[in-house]
Amino acid sequence: MGLRPGGHEPVARIECRGGKRWAWLYRIDLAKPKLPMTLAKEAALDKAMAARQTCGTCRRRYFHCLPLKTLGSCLECYDGTPADPASYIAPPAKHLLAA
Ligand SMILES: [Zn+2]
């Protein structure tokens, strides 16, 4: 229902299969809307975005999605088209040393 307990105790417990599966029931009128995107969710989303924005060759992370499915890298790695330095974040030094 897009709700979460509003800090109050559950009012009942529903049981299925002889109590093996159960869930607390809360009063809807005391419930609060689910929290907006948490930091954890944001981090997960950022990770997913990073995968689509990071060049597998030079490890730069661009501010736009890369044609990774077709090129597998950014344009600069693919055909030498210089990338605007303002369009990416240089990879951390550890990535360069890892090679
Ligand atoms: Zn690249």
Residues whose N, C-alpha, C, O or C-beta is under 5 A from the ligand:
A	BS01	ZN	C55 T57 C58 S73 C74 C77
